[in-house]
Amino acid sequence: MNNALGNMIAQLESWESAAEFNIPEEDWVGYVVRNRTDDLYISAFSAIFESLRKEDANALKSDLRELAKTLLIYSKSAAARYIKGVEPTLNLIYAAACFYISDYPATATLILKDVSNSDSLLDEEKFLYTFLLRSISSSNSYEELFSDVARLPTGKIWDELNDSIRDSMALGLEEDPRLYIASKLLLKCLERYCEYSVGTNLSNFAHEFLPEVWEPFLFNEGAFSIWELFPSQKIALQNGILSNQDEVYSLQMPTSSGKTSLCEIVIFNEVRVRQKKVLFIVPFRALAAEIKAGITARLQLADINVLAAYGGNIPTRSEGQNIETTDVLIVTPEKLVAISQMNSELLAEFTTVICDEGHLIDDRSRGFQYEVLLTRLKSNEDIRRKIVFISAILPNIDEIHAWLGGSEEALSVSEYKPVEIDYAILRRQQKDYWQLSFNTIYEQPKSYFLRNFIVKDDFRFINRNTGNRNLLPQRGSPAMLASISALKSRKHGAVAIFTTQKGPNGVSGLTNAMLRLFENDAFSCNDDFQQSEALEQLRDYIGFQFGTTHKLRALLSHGIGFHHGDLPQEIRREMEEGIQGNLFNILICTTTLAEGVNLPIRTLVMHTIRRFNGRIMEPIKLRNIKNIVGRVGRAGKEARGRVIFVNSDEQNIAESVFRDERMEPAKGALFNLIRNIDQSIRELNIQLSNDLFERQNPEFLSILDRIDMALIDLVPGDIELNDFEDHLGDILESTLAFRYCDTDELRARIEEVFRLRSQHIQESIDAARWPALKSSGSSPRYFNYLEGLEVVELDLWTELEDVLDEHWLEEVVLEVKEYPLLDLEDIEDGLLLQVIRLWLSGCTYVEISTDLGIEFDDALEVVCSSIGYKLQELMSKVIQLAINSHGENISELALNWSSLLQYGLGTLQQLDLFERGATDRLAIWGIQRYLEANNVQLRKNRLLRFLRNNSVAVRLHLEQDARVPMLSFNRICKELSLS
């Protein structure tokens, strides 16, 4: 592409952005292109056909992508209203074809969704339209031929189709330029389709491909469910991921590049072709729920049973039964460990393992469990497994792949992303004026700038007391700039504002800035967001749970939500579903959301990418920033994504991310700990010993317990305690940490730490209690704490009939609460028990806060963190020990008490409903009141059948129950099929 054309395209993009953000025409820079739109269009069209002659595929796709964006602006952009003389339907078909040829098929389909097929189109244009829209109707000869070979584009009919189009192209070259253009683009599209079609690639790379076997999965009811692969998916198939070998396959695939559908293909191949059961491991619950929702529909059409088990730490009995019959188990590492403790033989049945979000092997909180689990799965000599390890961002995925035992040929690395992302830095032009500088690491046309993005008038408001026009204070703060940037971006798609923490310098500060703008009717707001009935129901739900004055409820009335890790799980779910369902279109969030769940985000505003580490503000990992910005611009949802960094001081960091420079490797949580221990020992010049270890602070002791639990988990199941050290070398060499201890000093250190901790385990545990410890999932420290109290031996375990039994609360729960590493010493016993009583009686968060006279955020922390996470986790381990002691005599209520505590339920009937798909706590309590009013004692599936048979009465009761918000009512009716 020549420089003159590149400069014109740069001007057009800048003009389009200015129009999109409603910047007044008098503030536009001198866009010469405004008076030469016809010239640019003709030049762009000529450049398209010049590009099609290029032999360099990458150069062709790069140029064609820029030209496709140019055509799109003429018909489908904020600037299009200023441009005349371009026929919109034809132009969008041409733009879509260029996007498709340049490897952006989802964008091609997206931009044609609102375009109507016209009788005035040529047959070639109609076929191009229906082909790109994925809506073949056999309305002409081209479509009839394509329908016959779409599943496997080869052979005589495929050749006939291409020859017919070539004839049209030759005729068009002589007589009709429009016919030539359509035929030429059509040929190039079919050429690409043949290369990437699912049928072609399965035929070439799947083991013993039989079309009739794949039919119910790929093509159901005549619709081409999966037409073709993305380039990243094709690489995986080429590298043998569908082979008949039990090997390790590692994939580096950027977010939104087709991981989910590739996993579906892999799962179908494993279950239906290879007759294997699949374990799908994900690091946290929200992602497990999303993957379950994403892959279940298509797999169920192929009669593949998918089960997600990710809540709680003790598998329920129904989960245990369902796991035995499931084809695909989606599970978190914590839940998988618990399942394997329940049934050690069950894990052996799953001989294909998919490990998602593999970079979290480095995460300080999740990494230990994930790393240990992978170590255990890969090093089992008795069971051959196929392992698929996936990460979007790991720069050292080749090293982890080798550690897992993978060959060089089975490693797939792709940088392909099906939606282009622009990034911009907000820079101060002058006092109270800011401009956006786009794509600063590139040359024109990709690099351009937009002046007066934020101006002084955006901060103006009318003082209600004086009637004067004033300027908002703190208008240059990152929170205010991020808020205004988001408000200016929302008209053209959903917006996420990312920040690194929840407090005044994070979610809370952004919330206050947004509310300050709206409360003052600041000029920047232009609050024309249209509320829906569904949003009003969400606001009522938040008001019921959090109180009518809570800031989240106030934000939602302006179409804005927020999401962070300290919110209850059900509120986080509503925020995720709300932005996905377009109930609101701005979401303030932290890494809790941005690193995991896929969002339909058009614009991501980066409030800050620094976090306070206890001493200074430092950037979060570059690879995490890369993962976050990769969430922008979902394929099939947005044509482009945009990231705005509002702090110009962070430009160098942003540019490193977009250059893909200095990405941190993931060496595992265990290695990071060993390195830190070694550094401290050297600096202090002291001798390492278990006595030294045991004198450290509770935070370090908790980490130390993870090492102990890792050692216990990795030692073979039939090994006696006295033989523990004999296997230490094998355990050590199997870890990722040992691989990265690349100096003699570090290897000596990890050997020393493992040896000391193995000695500590042998010295602190009675050999007769070793099997109980191994099956409990507890650390030796917690195990010994409970042994000393004799809590597990109480008769209460076999007699418990009331979830709030006072003896149980006093003699079991409070004893567990006193465990030093639980870190609940700041909560008085009486307060803790009061919160538990209210929580297990169905009270909401605001009711608990009000009844106990404590701050709302304090009540939320006690319920969600202190009780729902810390106490619940330790109670689940006590229960596991009690199972070992009391066997089948254990009370069903005692067995499930930790789950009731986690979910805030009061009866086993309620838990039955939860295990059968009901997830809304308020609605479950409403059904409980119905059951009590009608003296219904049924359980499990019989209970569910009763509710469905009496659905009219149940629905009427719930509708009249003042403690069941309409959102809760709608959700449970859908989840339990109460229609």
Secondary structure, 3 states (H helix, E strand, C coil): CCHHHHHHHHHHHHHHHHHHCCCCHHHCCCCHHHHCHHHHHHHHHHHHHHHCCCCCHHHHHHHHHHHHHHHHHHHCCHHHHHCCCCCHHHHHHHHHHHHHHCCCHHHHHHHHCCCCCCCCCCHHHHHHHHHHHCCCCCCCHHHHHHHHHCCCCCHHHHHHHHHHHHHHHHHHHHHCHHHHHHHHHHHHHHHHHHHHEHHHHHHHHCCCCCHHHHHHHHEECCEECCCECCHHHHHHHHCCCCCCCCCEEEEECCCCCCHHHHHHHHHHHHHHHCCCEEEEECCCHHHHHHHHHHHHHHHHHCCCCEEEECCCCCCCHHHHHHHHHCCEEEECHHHHHHHHHHCCCHHHHEEEEEECCHHHHHCCCCHHHHHHHHHHHHCCCCCCCEEEEEECCCCCHHHHHHHHCCCHHHEEECCCCCCEEEEEEEEEEECCEEEEEECCCCCCCCCEEEEEEECHHHHEEECCCCCCEEECCCCCCHHHHHHHHHHHHHHHCCEEEECCCCCCCCHHHHHHHHHHHHHCCCCCCCCCCCCCHHHHHHHHHHHHHHCCCCHHHHHHCCCEEEECCCCCHHHHHHHHHHHHCCCCCEEEECHHHHCCCCCCECEEEECCCEEECCCCEEECCHHHHHHHHCCECCCCCCCEEEEEECCHHHHHHHHHHHHCCCCCCCCCHHHHHHHHHHHHHHHHCCCCCHHHHHCCCHHHHHHHHHHHHHHHHHCCCCCCHHHHHHHHHHHHHHCHHHHHCCCHHHHHHHHHHHHHHHHHHHHHCCHHHHHHHHHHCCCHHHHHHHHHHCHHHCCHHHHCCCCCCHHHHHHHHHHHHCCHHHCCCCCCHHHHHHHHHHHCCCCCHHHHHHHHCCCHHHHHHHHHHHHHHHHHHHHHHHHHHHHHHHHHHCCHHHHCHHHHHHHCCCCHHHHHHHHCCCCCHHHHHHHHHHHHHCCCCCCHHHHHHHHHHCHHHHHHHHHHCCCCCHHHHHHHHHHCCCC
